[in-house]
Amino acid sequence: MVALSVIALIPTLALLGRLGLLTDPMVWASFVLVLGFLTVGLVTTVRRVGNPIGWLLLWQGVAAGFSLFAAAYGMYDLQVAAEPLPGGSLLLWMSTWIWLAALAVSPVIHVLFPDGRLLSRRWAGVIWLALASMVLAMAAIAVAAWPLGDRRCWRGRRGDRSWIRRRLLPWWGWPGSGWPRPAP
């Protein structure tokens, strides 16, 4: 799993290079986070097999890496590719909300730290509350970013794709991030 995640970062680097985003500090910060989660998760999992913190850190690395790849693939499909790539629009849409899957386990890690066990049964409610709030946030973002409710993001035809620019790219264009903003 870790090897596949690290290998998947290679095409992500290539796609981001074609998009001209390799000089963006946010991109490098994302790569450092992904590699950090994967490395610490792998070391923790190997040394303490029964400790769930290592597995949760691995999950964070895999989910953050997939989010980064999905965003790069979707933006490459939209802005650079001559022909539409399979699932490009769908992956761009998924990248708007799937990153929360990596963030969702952070409170769980904090509650389970350092030995992988809860201090008492009462702390289980904190875990459930954190996970439920992240699921609701993911659902809200996914619905808000859904591309016009039709099936165009499932097809591979180029056609008029301005709806993608209007609905999906604003999610990636937050101020100061360096990610491209859609033209008005």
N, C-alpha and C positions, 0 to 999 in steps of 0.2 A: 504494500500500500504506500509506504513512504517512497520507495523507489519509483513507483509510477507517478506519484505526485511531483517528485523532483524532475523526472523526465518530462512531464507535462509542462514544466516551466520553460523548457527550451523553445517549443513553438510559441509560447506566450511572449517570450523575449523577441522572437522573430517577428511576430505580428505587431508588437509595440514598436519595434524598429521601423517597420514599413509605415506605421502611422506617424513616425517622427516623435514619439513620446519617450524615448530612452533618456533624454536629458531632463525629464521631469522628476523632481525630488520625491513627489508622491508615489510615482511608479517604483522607485528604488526602495522607498520606505515600505511599500507593500511587499516587495520581494524579500526584504530583510525580515519582516514579520512572518511571512509564510515559512521561510527557511528556519527562523528561530523557533516557531511553534513545532515544526517537524523535528528539528534536532533535539530540542529539550524533551519533547514527547517521546522520541525514540529512545533516548538515554534513560528516561524515567521508566519507560515500559520494560526495557531490557533489564535494568537493575532491580526494579520493584514490580514484578509481574502482577501481583495482586492489587496494586494501587491503581485506582481508576483515574487518577490525575494524569498519568502518562497517556492513557487512551483518550482522555478529553483534550489534551494538548495536541495529540495527533489529529483528532477530529477538527480542531480549530485550524490547523495547518492545511488539511485537505479541503475544508470548506472555503477558506480564504483563497487558496490556490485555484480552486474551481471558479470562484467568483471573478478573480483576476483574469483567468483564461476566457471565461464567458464574455466579459466586457471587451477584451481585446479582439476576440473572434467576431463578435457582433459589430463592433465599430469598424473593423477591417472590412467586413462584408458590406457595410453601409457606405463607407467613404472611399475605399480603395479598389475593391475587387471589381473586375470588369463584368464578370458573371456572378449571379447570386450564389452564395455558398449555402449548402444545406443546413437549415436550422439557425442561420445567423441572426435573424430577427428574434427568434425564440430565445436564443442564448443571451442576446442583449437585454431582453425583457427579464429573464431569470437573474441576470447580474444586478438588476436594480434592487432585488430583495434577498437573494440567497446569501449575501454577506452576513446577514443577521444570524444565520445558522452558526457561523463562527463566533459571533459575539455572544450568542445565547448561553454558551457553556462557561463564560467567564465567572458569573456569580456562583455557578455550581462548583467551579474549581476553588473559589475563595471559601466556600462553606466547607468543602472537604479537606482543605489544606490543614496540616501537612501529611497526615497519615492515611488519607483516603476515606476516613470515617466521619460521620456526623458527631458533633459533641453530644447531642441528645436527639431523641425522636422528634422533638418540636422543630428542629431545624429543617426537617423534610418539607414543611410548608413553604419555607423560603425558596427551596429548589423548585417546587411546583409553581409558585408564583412567578419566579423569574422565567421559567420555561414557557408558561402560559402567556406572559406578557410579550415575549419574543415571538411566539406563534401568532398572536394577534397583530403585532406590528408587521410581521412578514406578510400576513394576509392583507392588511390595509395597504401596504405599499404595492403588493402584487396587483390588487384590484385597481388602485389609482394609476398604475403604470400600464395596465392592460391596453394593448394597441387597438382601440376603437371597437373592441368586442367582436371583431370578425375573424375569419380564418386566414387572413392574408399572411400572418406571420408563420403559418405552417407550410405555405406554398413556396416554391423556389423561383417564381417568376419575378423579373425585375420590376416592370411596370412603374406606376407612380408610388414611390416609397417615401413621399414627403410626410406621410402620417407617422412614420417611424421617427423622423427628426422632431416632429411636434410633440410626440408622446413619450418617447424613451430617452432621448439624449439629454433633456433637461435634468433628468435624475443624476446624470454623471457630471453635469457642468456646474458644480457648486463653486462659489468664488474662491480663488486662490489655489485650486487643485491642479490647474494646468490641463485638465481634460478639456477637449474641444466642446464649445457651446454651439448649438444649432444656429444657423442663420435665421434672422427674423423673417 
